[in-house]
Amino acid sequence: MTVRIEHQMCYFKLAEDGQEQSLPATRVTVLTDDDKSMSYVELAAQKIYITEAEADALTVAGASDGRNHVKAEEPGSLI
């Protein structure tokens, strides 16, 4: 998991060495990468991809929800 939330404070794992960046949930915006059909937050000029469960948890904690609902346009698409 790349995100943990404690008392409306969000901690994002930025590197494999365990380095984290923290922000209040109210300063976080959850976005959608339409090409990958994945949610992410942007921190330190990096896209941090997160699961939908993490995205939902962030919005419950107070983050802004800027996600797009991606729809399948081709028959047989998984989304």
TIFIMAR-438408 format. One record per residue (C-alpha): residue in one letter; chain; x negated, y negated, z. Coordinates in Angstrom, 3 decimals. Example, Ala and Ser with C-alpha at 12.3 -4.5 7.8 and 13.67 -1.06 7.14 Angstrom:
BEGIN
aa	ch	c1	c2	c3
A	A	-12.300	4.500	7.800;
S	A	-13.670	1.060	7.140;
This chain:
BEGIN
aa	ch	c1	c2	c3
M	A	0.000	0.000	0.000;
T	A	-1.377	-3.403	-0.949;
V	A	0.955	-5.389	1.337;
R	A	1.804	-5.392	5.010;
I	A	4.163	-7.790	6.747;
E	A	4.106	-8.747	10.407;
H	A	6.379	-11.449	11.832;
Q	A	6.929	-13.122	8.418;
M	A	3.170	-13.178	7.786;
C	A	2.076	-11.275	4.662;
Y	A	-1.289	-9.551	4.365;
F	A	-2.470	-8.581	0.881;
K	A	-5.340	-6.179	0.262;
L	A	-7.537	-7.836	-2.371;
A	A	-10.485	-5.466	-2.565;
E	A	-11.360	-1.829	-2.052;
D	A	-13.507	-2.800	0.945;
G	A	-10.325	-3.709	2.848;
Q	A	-10.616	-7.490	2.479;
E	A	-7.218	-9.115	3.039;
Q	A	-5.692	-12.518	2.427;
S	A	-2.813	-13.668	4.594;
L	A	-0.018	-16.111	3.832;
P	A	3.311	-16.959	5.428;
A	A	6.097	-15.227	3.487;
T	A	7.618	-18.616	2.632;
R	A	4.499	-19.418	0.542;
V	A	4.732	-16.204	-1.509;
T	A	6.592	-15.815	-4.811;
V	A	7.309	-12.379	-6.240;
L	A	7.114	-12.382	-10.057;
T	A	7.541	-9.901	-12.913;
D	A	4.934	-8.892	-15.475;
D	A	7.325	-8.267	-18.370;
D	A	4.724	-6.388	-20.427;
K	A	4.110	-3.889	-17.612;
S	A	7.639	-4.021	-16.145;
M	A	6.067	-4.423	-12.698;
S	A	6.389	-6.881	-9.853;
Y	A	3.367	-8.819	-8.633;
V	A	2.235	-11.752	-6.540;
E	A	-0.552	-14.084	-7.619;
L	A	-3.300	-14.667	-5.060;
A	A	-6.787	-16.076	-5.504;
A	A	-6.162	-16.236	-9.273;
Q	A	-5.460	-12.473	-9.326;
K	A	-2.280	-10.575	-10.037;
I	A	-1.639	-8.185	-7.163;
Y	A	0.798	-5.536	-8.428;
I	A	3.286	-4.271	-5.869;
T	A	6.038	-1.691	-5.700;
E	A	9.695	-2.686	-5.833;
A	A	9.998	-1.658	-2.173;
E	A	7.156	-4.072	-1.303;
A	A	8.768	-6.797	-3.442;
D	A	12.079	-6.326	-1.640;
A	A	10.371	-6.363	1.771;
L	A	8.590	-9.619	0.883;
T	A	11.836	-11.317	-0.140;
V	A	13.538	-10.137	3.060;
A	A	10.619	-11.662	5.010;
G	A	11.184	-15.012	3.254;
A	A	9.257	-14.888	-0.032;
S	A	10.791	-16.472	-3.130;
D	A	12.175	-13.984	-5.636;
G	A	11.113	-14.988	-9.137;
R	A	11.527	-11.525	-10.661;
N	A	13.127	-10.907	-14.041;
H	A	15.307	-7.892	-14.512;
V	A	13.669	-6.145	-17.442;
K	A	16.064	-4.261	-19.694;
A	A	15.271	-1.473	-22.109;
E	A	15.589	-2.461	-25.737;
E	A	14.632	0.882	-27.249;
P	A	16.631	4.108	-26.982;
G	A	15.049	6.587	-24.575;
S	A	13.087	3.952	-22.645;
L	A	12.383	4.725	-18.991;
I	A	13.499	1.244	-17.937;
